[in-house]
Amino acid sequence: MDNRAIGIFDSGLGGLTAAAALRELMPREKIIYFADSARVPYGAMSREQLLIMARQDLELLASFSVKFIIAACGTVSSNAAQIIESFPIPSLGVLKPGIQAMSRIPGHAPLGIIATAASIKAGAFRRELELLCPGREIVDLPCPDFVPLIESGHTQPHDPLLIEAVERSLRPAKGLGMAALLLGCTHYGIIAPAIRDFLGGGVELVSASESAAQAACACLERLGLQGDGCGETLYYTSGDAEEFSAAASRLLGREIRAGQLPAMDIK
């Protein structure tokens, strides 16, 4: 048994969906969650900035002596896969697990991907899915408005601002007869009910967060790194700790207290 923590990072609240999925699969593991809220949203950053930030986030979690790291950020996963995969501590992103889940969707109907503008621009989600599903129609859409709305508390499916943003962003995909839609940004799982309401029940929503948690669980078992601790989760943020704690508590349905870490500069 290895009772060192599993590290998870994201630009803000979105990675909490991956942490929750991992907690359900591995209830006795210790988790350290880092929200780089001082620099949210990552989707507005350049690829050069994202490469620097990915390494900084990985190294920050490594300073806690974690045994495994999940880059619970679709933007980082699609722009800095090589940095994640070559890091000295075993690490994975959410891109490949999400795409592998999408590739198992049966039939010939189109497959959709939604992610941040930086992720869609990088093209990694589309390329990976095209490799696994040659000849199948793929629709990929940037949804840059979602993360700022989620981070500012607009998460309920009846919220007028959220409804308008979902309709505006996903209108090109409605009516295409998609079999499934990949939520390629971990934030998007938080507003899955609003997305489902707009697209209808005929489109399966595939969570990159849940897929990554399942892949991490399998990898930890394969490497013999499973823990048998008390299931503690520690939260840290580079932004305002009180604001993050309040927002995370609302999403998780229980009170959490996040520690404050210094904001990092892009150098």
DRENKE-922863 format. One record per atom (N, C-alpha, C): y, x, z; residue in one letter. Coordinates in steps of 0.02 Angstrom, whole numbers, padded with zeros to 5 digits, always signed. Layout:
N
YXZA/...
***
This chain:
267
-00060+00041+00000M/+00000+00000+00000M/+00063+00043+00000M/+00114+00019-00034D/+00177+00055-00038D/+00232+00006-00018D/+00259+00014+00042N/+00308-00033+00067N/+00380-00014+00053N/+00391+00032+00008R/+00459+00044-00015R/+00484-00017-00054R/+00549-00023-00060A/+00578-00083-00091A/+00574-00082-00167A/+00579-00141-00196I/+00589-00150-00267I/+00664-00161-00277I/+00694-00124-00322G/+00766-00132-00336G/+00777-00178-00396G/+00827-00220-00390I/+00846-00265-00445I/+00922-00262-00453I/+00946-00255-00514F/+01019-00255-00523F/+01039-00300-00581F/+01100-00325-00576D/+01131-00366-00628D/+01206-00359-00620D/+01243-00387-00667S/+01316-00385-00663S/+01342-00432-00609S/+01302-00480-00588G/+01325-00528-00538G/+01269-00572-00513G/+01277-00638-00522L/+01231-00686-00493L/+01167-00696-00533L/+01169-00681-00598G/+01113-00698-00641G/+01046-00669-00620G/+01047-00607-00597G/+00984-00574-00578G/+00951-00605-00518G/+00987-00649-00482L/+00956-00685-00426L/+00898-00728-00451L/+00901-00750-00514T/+00845-00789-00542T/+00783-00745-00548T/+00791-00682-00566A/+00734-00636-00570A/+00708-00619-00500A/+00755-00610-00452A/+00734-00595-00383A/+00695-00653-00354A/+00717-00714-00367A/+00682-00773-00341A/+00612-00779-00372A/+00607-00766-00437A/+00542-00769-00471A/+00495-00716-00444A/+00521-00656-00432L/+00479-00602-00405L/+00458-00618-00334L/+00503-00645-00295R/+00487-00663-00226R/+00430-00714-00223R/+00430-00762-00270E/+00377-00812-00273E/+00309-00780-00289E/+00311-00730-00333L/+00249-00697-00353L/+00225-00647-00301L/+00272-00614-00268M/+00255-00560-00221M/+00294-00570-00156M/+00272-00618-00116P/+00312-00638-00057P/+00318-00584-00003P/+00277-00533-00003R/+00278-00484+00050R/+00317-00420+00031R/+00344-00419-00029E/+00380-00360-00051E/+00451-00359-00023E/+00476-00299-00009K/+00546-00290+00008K/+00586-00282-00056K/+00642-00317-00061I/+00684-00316-00121I/+00754-00294-00101I/+00783-00250-00141I/+00854-00233-00135I/+00889-00256-00199I/+00936-00302-00190Y/+00971-00330-00248Y/+01043-00304-00250Y/+01062-00279-00308F/+01130-00254-00318F/+01165-00293-00372F/+01222-00324-00355A/+01264-00359-00403A/+01326-00317-00417A/+01334-00295-00478D/+01392-00254-00496D/+01451-00300-00513D/+01469-00342-00465S/+01518-00395-00477S/+01588-00369-00492S/+01602-00308-00473A/+01668-00279-00488A/+01678-00270-00563A/+01622-00269-00601R/+01627-00256-00673R/+01599-00314-00715R/+01587-00371-00684V/+01564-00429-00722V/+01620-00456-00766V/+01607-00478-00828P/+01542-00484-00861P/+01525-00422-00902P/+01462-00402-00901Y/+01440-00345-00941Y/+01443-00361-01016Y/+01438-00425-01033G/+01437-00444-01103G/+01500-00429-01141G/+01554-00413-01106A/+01617-00395-01139A/+01625-00320-01149A/+01576-00281-01125M/+01581-00208-01129M/+01555-00181-01195M/+01578-00120-01213S/+01552-00086-01272S/+01484-00056-01257S/+01447-00039-01309R/+01381-00009-01299R/+01387+00057-01261R/+01439+00096-01277E/+01448+00161-01243E/+01459+00151-01168E/+01498+00100-01151Q/+01509+00085-01080Q/+01445+00062-01047Q/+01406+00021-01082L/+01345-00005-01053L/+01293+00049-01040L/+01291+00099-01082L/+01245+00155-01071L/+01262+00192-01006L/+01326+00202-00995I/+01348+00235-00933I/+01333+00191-00873I/+01349+00127-00879M/+01339+00082-00823M/+01266+00072-00805M/+01223+00071-00856A/+01151+00064-00843A/+01126+00122-00801A/+01146+00183-00820R/+01124+00242-00781R/+01152+00240-00711R/+01215+00220-00705Q/+01245+00216-00638Q/+01208+00167-00593Q/+01192+00109-00621D/+01157+00058-00582D/+01087+00080-00562D/+01052+00113-00608L/+00985+00139-00593L/+00989+00192-00538L/+01037+00237-00544E/+01043+00291-00495E/+01064+00264-00426E/+01106+00211-00426L/+01124+00182-00362L/+01063+00154-00326L/+01021+00118-00362L/+00961+00091-00330L/+00912+00147-00311L/+00910+00199-00351A/+00867+00256-00335A/+00887+00287-00268A/+00951+00283-00251S/+00975+00313-00188S/+00947+00276-00127S/+00920+00215-00138F/+00887+00178-00084F/+00812+00193-00081F/+00790+00243-00120S/+00719+00262-00121S/+00673+00205-00141S/+00694+00166-00190V/+00652+00111-00213V/+00593+00138-00253V/+00541+00097-00259K/+00480+00118-00295K/+00478+00092-00367K/+00520+00043-00382F/+00519+00010-00447F/+00587-00023-00456F/+00610-00028-00519I/+00676-00059-00532I/+00670-00109-00589I/+00700-00167-00579I/+00707-00216-00633I/+00780-00219-00653I/+00794-00204-00715A/+00862-00212-00742A/+00867-00285-00763A/+00888-00328-00716A/+00888-00400-00726A/+00952-00422-00763A/+00965-00390-00818C/+01025-00402-00858C/+01006-00395-00931C/+01012-00450-00968G/+00994-00448-01038G/+01038-00402-01078G/+01102-00397-01059T/+01148-00354-01096T/+01129-00281-01089T/+01114-00259-01029V/+01092-00190-01018V/+01024-00179-01052V/+00979-00227-01045S/+00912-00219-01073S/+00913-00212-01148S/+00960-00246-01182S/+00962-00243-01255S/+01003-00185-01281S/+01043-00154-01238N/+01084-00097-01261N/+01062-00030-01233N/+01024-00029-01179A/+01007+00034-01146A/+00933+00038-01129A/+00891+00011-01174A/+00819+00010-01160A/+00790+00080-01149A/+00813+00129-01188Q/+00786+00196-01181Q/+00802+00226-01113Q/+00862+00213-01088I/+00881+00239-01023I/+00838+00207-00968I/+00827+00142-00974I/+00785+00108-00924I/+00714+00134-00926I/+00685+00138-00985E/+00615+00156-00992E/+00601+00229-00977E/+00652+00273-00983S/+00641+00344-00970S/+00663+00365-00900S/+00686+00318-00859F/+00709+00334-00792F/+00651+00359-00750F/+00662+00409-00706P/+00607+00437-00667P/+00569+00387-00623P/+00603+00336-00599I/+00570+00283-00561I/+00547+00230-00610I/+00484+00205-00605P/+00461+00153-00651P/+00509+00095-00653P/+00530+00076-00714S/+00582+00026-00723S/+00569-00015-00785S/+00592-00077-00784L/+00589-00118-00844L/+00649-00165-00848L/+00664-00187-00909G/+00718-00234-00920G/+00689-00303-00932G/+00732-00349-00952V/+00709-00417-00964V/+00697-00432-01038V/+00716-00386-01082L/+00711-00399-01154L/+00639-00406-01177L/+00599-00355-01168K/+00531-00355-01195K/+00486-00409-01163K/+00489-00418-01096P/+00448-00472-01068P/+00467-00540-01095P/+00532-00553-01104G/+00554-00617-01131G/+00532-00626-01203G/+00538-00575-01243I/+00516-00579-01313I/+00441-00588-01318I/+00403-00554-01276Q/+00330-00562-01277Q/+00311-00634-01260Q/+00347-00664-01212A/+00333-00734-01196A/+00349-00779-01255A/+00404-00765-01290M/+00423-00805-01348M/+00371-00798-01404M/+00342-00740-01412S/+00294-00728-01466S/+00230-00768-01457S/+00219-00792-01396R/+00159-00832-01383R/+00169-00907-01394R/+00230-00927-01414I/+00244-00997-01429I/+00208-01014-01494I/+00163-01063-01493P/+00123-01077-01553P/+00164-01114-01607P/+00136-01116-01667G/+00165-01154-01721G/+00210-01112-01765G/+00247-01147-01809H/+00290-01113-01857H/+00363-01135-01852H/+00379-01177-01803A/+00448-01199-01795A/+00493-01141-01775A/+00557-01145-01789P/+00603-01090-01773P/+00604-01074-01698P/+00620-01012-01684L/+00628-00988-01615L/+00702-00969-01605L/+00730-00986-01547G/+00800-00971-01534G/+00809-00921-01478G/+00865-00886-01482I/+00884-00838-01430I/+00957-00849-01414I/+00974-00856-01350I/+01044-00855-01330I/+01054-00798-01280I/+01110-00764-01287A/+01124-00706-01244A/+01199-00692-01247A/+01221-00640-01214T/+01292-00622-01215T/+01310-00595-01284T/+01375-00591-01296A/+01398-00565-01361A/+01374-00494-01373A/+01374-00452-01320A/+01352-00382-01328A/+01278-00378-01344A/+01238-00423-01315S/+01166-00423-01329S/+01153-00444-01402S/+01186-00497-01423I/+01174-00521-01491I/+01199-00469-01542I/+01255-00438-01528K/+01281-00386-01572K/+01233-00327-01578K/+01202-00308-01523A/+01154-00253-01524A/+01094-00268-01568A/+01075-00332-01572G/+01021-00352-01617G/+00951-00339-01592G/+00944-00313-01531A/+00878-00293-01507A/+00832-00353-01495A/+00859-00407-01469F/+00817-00467-01458F/+00787-00490-01524F/+00829-00496-01575R/+00805-00519-01640R/+00755-00471-01671R/+00769-00406-01669R/+00724-00357-01699R/+00655-00359-01666R/+00654-00362-01600E/+00590-00362-01564E/+00551-00426-01581E/+00585-00483-01584L/+00549-00545-01599L/+00526-00547-01672L/+00565-00519-01717E/+00543-00516-01787E/+00481-00474-01796E/+00475-00421-01757L/+00416-00378-01760L/+00353-00415-01738L/+00361-00457-01686L/+00303-00493-01660L/+00289-00558-01695L/+00340-00586-01728C/+00332-00650-01763C/+00358-00645-01835C/+00327-00602-01876P/+00353-00593-01944P/+00351-00657-01984P/+00405-00670-02019G/+00409-00729-02062G/+00433-00792-02027G/+00437-00791-01961R/+00459-00851-01925R/+00535-00852-01920R/+00565-00910-01931E/+00638-00915-01928E/+00662-00904-01856E/+00713-00862-01850I/+00742-00847-01784I/+00816-00862-01786I/+00839-00897-01735V/+00910-00914-01729V/+00936-00880-01666V/+00986-00837-01672D/+01014-00805-01613D/+01088-00820-01608D/+01110-00839-01548L/+01178-00861-01537L/+01210-00826-01477L/+01270-00800-01485P/+01306-00774-01427P/+01338-00831-01388P/+01336-00826-01322C/+01365-00877-01278C/+01410-00843-01227C/+01466-00816-01248P/+01509-00776-01204P/+01542-00815-01148P/+01546-00882-01155D/+01581-00921-01104D/+01538-00936-01043D/+01473-00928-01048F/+01429-00951-00995F/+01436-00910-00930F/+01435-00844-00936V/+01436-00802-00875V/+01500-00813-00834V/+01560-00811-00865P/+01621-00824-00825P/+01619-00892-00791P/+01593-00943-00824L/+01588-01008-00793L/+01541-01008-00733L/+01484-00976-00742I/+01434-00974-00688I/+01462-00935-00629I/+01493-00878-00643E/+01519-00836-00588E/+01576-00872-00551E/+01610-00918-00584S/+01664-00954-00551S/+01642-01021-00521S/+01576-01033-00522G/+01549-01091-00486G/+01536-01153-00527G/+01544-01149-00593H/+01532-01208-00636H/+01459-01207-00659H/+01415-01232-00616T/+01343-01227-00629T/+01307-01294-00630T/+01339-01347-00608Q/+01306-01412-00605Q/+01304-01444-00674Q/+01249-01477-00691P/+01242-01505-00759P/+01293-01559-00776P/+01324-01589-00726H/+01375-01641-00739H/+01446-01612-00741H/+01453-01547-00733D/+01519-01515-00733D/+01550-01520-00804D/+01609-01552-00812P/+01638-01561-00879P/+01649-01496-00917P/+01673-01443-00881L/+01685-01379-00915L/+01620-01349-00941L/+01567-01354-00901L/+01502-01327-00922L/+01474-01367-00980L/+01478-01433-00976I/+01453-01475-01030I/+01487-01458-01096I/+01553-01450-01093E/+01591-01434-01154E/+01571-01366-01182E/+01561-01316-01137A/+01542-01249-01160A/+01472-01249-01190A/+01426-01285-01160V/+01358-01289-01186V/+01358-01322-01255V/+01394-01377-01261E/+01396-01412-01326E/+01428-01369-01379E/+01482-01334-01363R/+01515-01292-01412R/+01471-01233-01432R/+01438-01203-01384S/+01399-01142-01398S/+01333-01157-01434S/+01301-01212-01416L/+01234-01225-01442L/+01232-01276-01499L/+01290-01301-01518R/+01291-01350-01572R/+01257-01325-01636R/+01266-01260-01655P/+01233-01236-01716P/+01157-01238-01712P/+01129-01239-01652A/+01056-01238-01644A/+01025-01307-01639A/+01066-01357-01623K/+01039-01424-01614K/+01019-01454-01681K/+00963-01486-01682G/+00940-01518-01743G/+00900-01472-01789G/+00888-01409-01768L/+00850-01363-01810L/+00775-01369-01799L/+00756-01409-01749G/+00685-01417-01735G/+00654-01356-01702G/+00693-01321-01661M/+00667-01261-01628M/+00609-01278-01582M/+00560-01234-01580A/+00504-01242-01534A/+00524-01218-01464A/+00563-01165-01461A/+00580-01136-01396A/+00646-01098-01401A/+00678-01090-01344L/+00741-01053-01339L/+00735-01003-01282L/+00746-00940-01297L/+00745-00888-01246L/+00812-00883-01212L/+00813-00889-01147L/+00873-00878-01107L/+00878-00803-01095L/+00910-00768-01142G/+00908-00695-01142G/+00954-00662-01093G/+00999-00700-01063C/+01042-00676-01008C/+01016-00709-00945C/+01006-00670-00892T/+00977-00698-00831T/+01023-00750-00798T/+01088-00747-00811H/+01132-00799-00786H/+01114-00868-00813H/+01088-00870-00874Y/+01080-00934-00908Y/+01028-00979-00875Y/+00981-00949-00839G/+00932-00989-00803G/+00964-01034-00751G/+01021-01014-00726I/+01057-01053-00675I/+01082-01119-00705I/+01097-01119-00769I/+01122-01181-00802I/+01071-01210-00849I/+01007-01195-00838A/+00955-01221-00881A/+00955-01298-00885A/+00969-01334-00829P/+00970-01407-00835P/+01023-01432-00885P/+01082-01401-00887A/+01133-01422-00934A/+01112-01406-01006A/+01080-01349-01015I/+01055-01331-01082I/+01001-01379-01104I/+00956-01396-01059R/+00902-01443-01075R/+00929-01512-01091R/+00980-01533-01054D/+01010-01599-01066D/+01039-01603-01137D/+01069-01548-01160F/+01099-01549-01226F/+01047-01545-01282F/+00998-01501-01275L/+00949-01490-01328L/+00894-01541-01329L/+00881-01573-01272G/+00826-01621-01268G/+00762-01588-01245G/+00715-01628-01225G/+00653-01602-01196G/+00605-01572-01245G/+00618-01579-01310G/+00572-01552-01360G/+00576-01477-01369G/+00626-01445-01340V/+00635-01372-01347V/+00615-01340-01281V/+00565-01296-01284E/+00543-01261-01224E/+00593-01206-01207E/+00615-01203-01145L/+00659-01149-01123L/+00618-01094-01092L/+00626-01034-01118V/+00588-00975-01094V/+00636-00931-01054V/+00620-00918-00993S/+00663-00879-00948S/+00647-00805-00952S/+00697-00765-00972A/+00687-00692-00972A/+00677-00667-00901A/+00709-00700-00852S/+00701-00680-00782S/+00629-00689-00758S/+00600-00748-00770E/+00532-00760-00748E/+00483-00716-00785E/+00495-00704-00849S/+00451-00660-00888S/+00453-00589-00861S/+00512-00565-00843A/+00519-00498-00816A/+00485-00492-00748A/+00491-00544-00706A/+00459-00543-00641A/+00383-00539-00648A/+00356-00577-00695Q/+00284-00574-00707Q/+00262-00506-00732Q/+00303-00476-00777A/+00286-00410-00803A/+00291-00357-00748A/+00341-00363-00704A/+00347-00316-00648A/+00288-00321-00601A/+00267-00382-00587C/+00210-00393-00543C/+00147-00359-00571C/+00135-00369-00636A/+00077-00338-00668A/+00082-00262-00667A/+00143-00235-00678C/+00153-00163-00678C/+00142-00133-00609C/+00168-00165-00558L/+00159-00141-00489L/+00085-00140-00471L/+00048-00190-00491E/-00024-00192-00477E/-00060-00136-00514E/-00040-00126-00577R/-00072-00074-00618R/-00060-00005-00589R/+00000+00006-00562L/+00019+00071-00534L/-00002+00079-00461L/-00030+00027-00432G/-00050+00030-00362G/+00009+00034-00314G/+00064+00000-00331L/+00125+00004-00291L/+00139-00060-00251L/+00089-00103-00245Q/+00101-00165-00208Q/+00118-00151-00135Q/+00160-00193-00107G/+00179-00186-00037G/+00149-00241+00006G/+00151-00231+00070D/+00124-00280+00117D/+00170-00284+00177D/+00235-00295+00163G/+00284-00296+00216G/+00302-00366+00237G/+00365-00375+00260C/+00387-00439+00287C/+00426-00481+00237C/+00432-00457+00176G/+00466-00496+00125G/+00542-00499+00133G/+00571-00445+00157E/+00643-00442+00169E/+00680-00433+00103E/+00739-00464+00096T/+00783-00452+00039T/+00851-00432+00065T/+00876-00376+00040L/+00943-00352+00057L/+00987-00359-00005L/+01048-00383+00005Y/+01094-00395-00050Y/+01155-00350-00043Y/+01176-00322-00100Y/+01236-00281-00103Y/+01277-00299-00164Y/+01342-00289-00160T/+01385-00302-00217T/+01441-00250-00219T/+01464-00236-00280S/+01522-00192-00288S/+01587-00232-00289S/+01581-00298-00289G/+01639-00342-00288G/+01656-00363-00217G/+01687-00421-00211D/+01704-00448-00146D/+01641-00475-00112D/+01622-00446-00056A/+01559-00464-00023A/+01558-00536+00001A/+01615-00560+00027E/+01617-00629+00051E/+01611-00678-00006E/+01645-00665-00061E/+01641-00709-00119E/+01570-00711-00148E/+01539-00652-00154F/+01471-00650-00181F/+01423-00685-00133F/+01430-00673-00068S/+01385-00704-00020S/+01390-00780-00023S/+01451-00806-00029A/+01460-00878-00032A/+01429-00907-00095A/+01440-00874-00152A/+01413-00899-00216A/+01337-00895-00217A/+01310-00839-00193A/+01237-00830-00192A/+01205-00880-00144A/+01237-00893-00088S/+01210-00941-00040S/+01206-01011-00070S/+01257-01030-00109R/+01255-01095-00142R/+01197-01099-00192R/+01188-01046-00229L/+01135-01047-00280L/+01065-01046-00249L/+01057-01007-00195L/+00991-00999-00165L/+00975-01054-00114L/+01026-01091-00094G/+01015-01144-00046G/+01003-01121+00024G/+01024-01061+00040R/+01019-01034+00108R/+01072-00980+00115R/+01089-00966+00177E/+01142-00918+00189E/+01118-00846+00179E/+01156-00808+00142I/+01142-00736+00136I/+01206-00698+00151I/+01197-00636+00171R/+01253-00591+00186R/+01245-00528+00143R/+01292-00517+00099A/+01289-00458+00056A/+01330-00401+00085A/+01303-00341+00078G/+01340-00281+00098G/+01386-00259+00043G/+01438-00223+00062Q/+01489-00198+00014Q/+01473-00127-00006Q/+01472-00115-00071L/+01465-00047-00098L/+01527-00031-00139L/+01545+00033-00144P/+01606+00051-00182P/+01597+00033-00257P/+01651+00010-00287A/+01650-00001-00360A/+01645+00065-00396A/+01609+00065-00452M/+01598+00127-00490M/+01643+00129-00551M/+01669+00187-00567D/+01709+00197-00627D/+01665+00215-00685D/+01686+00195-00745I/+01651+00215-00805I/+01679+00282-00826I/+01640+00335-00820K/+01664+00403-00835K/+01627+00431-00894K/
***
